[in-house]
Amino acid sequence: MDNIKIITTEDGSHSLYHEGLKETYHSFHGALQESVHVFIEKGVRFWRTKSGLPKQVDIFEVGFGTGLNALLAAQFAMENELKINFTTIEPFPLDMGIINQLNYATSIGQDDLKDVFEQLHTSEWENTIDINKYFSLHKCKTKLEDFDTSKRFDVLFFDAFAPNKQAELWTVDLMLKCFNLLRDGAVFTTYSAKGQLKRDLKSVGFEVETLPGPPGKKEMVRGIVN
Ligand SMILES: C[S@@+](CC[C@H](N)C(=O)[O-])C[C@H]1O[C@@H](n2cnc3c(N)ncnc32)[C@H](O)[C@@H]1O
């Protein structure tokens, strides 16, 4: 993976730079801050609160990548004694040589998460694996375009590369696919706040909200299935 380099973002947490796409895996202003804000706070915490604190949640992620969102979800599950069933797709898994250098457990301030982070990456693909009592992981080595499941989800982390770098993932057809993967009351969350995205989400049936973004980014988007 010569075309992928580790970078340090402004909050001290690592991200990756994809030289082919000329794109980073997270916000340069802070990878950890962005993931916590967009996916944990505005995603799973929001869904859990508005749903009356259920004991279990099914999450679907587009783009497993470094596994930062999965690690934060596992931390959230353990802290809140919430069972998270986390399904994620990734057509281009990263080498362990890169993964082993990422400073996420230390950046979060919980060195005991190092083992969890390693398990997220070494666990088998295409199978549901219990990482611990509160977190199960199902990784699929596939593209969103080809993903097929009868499962339905409560929260969707849409973490593809930016629309100007990977336009084929932000189409109205794929937004409809996302909508159809979700249950009533479910939440779709993403870091992008493009006008076209908001119009597409609305046209496939989401109730769309523009929210304040993470540090360094003005806005983000959340869609709700109502
Ligand atoms: C912005 S990165 C974020 C990844 C991850 N959530 C993280 O925190 O590191 C986007 C990810 O989407 C993956 N990806 C690329 N094409 C995809 C596709 N067609 N379907 C699903 N994921 C894709 C990339 O390989 C990359 O890992």
The ligand as an ORCA input file, in Angstrom:
! r2SCAN-3c Opt
* xyz 0 1
  C     -13.350      8.314      4.071
  S     -12.717      6.660      4.175
  C     -13.322      6.341      5.804
  C     -13.168      4.994      6.325
  C     -13.445      4.695      7.786
  N     -14.808      4.915      8.196
  C     -12.438      5.284      8.713
  O     -12.820      5.907      9.714
  O     -11.260      5.099      8.473
  C     -13.768      5.842      3.000
  C     -13.682      4.326      2.947
  O     -14.620      3.832      1.991
  C     -14.022      2.748      1.290
  N     -14.683      2.559     -0.011
  C     -14.193      2.876     -1.242
  N     -15.070      2.522     -2.202
  C     -16.143      1.979     -1.574
  C     -17.373      1.412     -2.043
  N     -17.654      1.376     -3.342
  N     -18.240      0.924     -1.122
  C     -17.941      1.003      0.207
  N     -16.796      1.520      0.705
  C     -15.906      2.006     -0.178
  C     -12.582      3.185      1.175
  O     -11.735      2.103      0.860
  C     -12.322      3.800      2.536
  O     -11.882      2.836      3.443
*
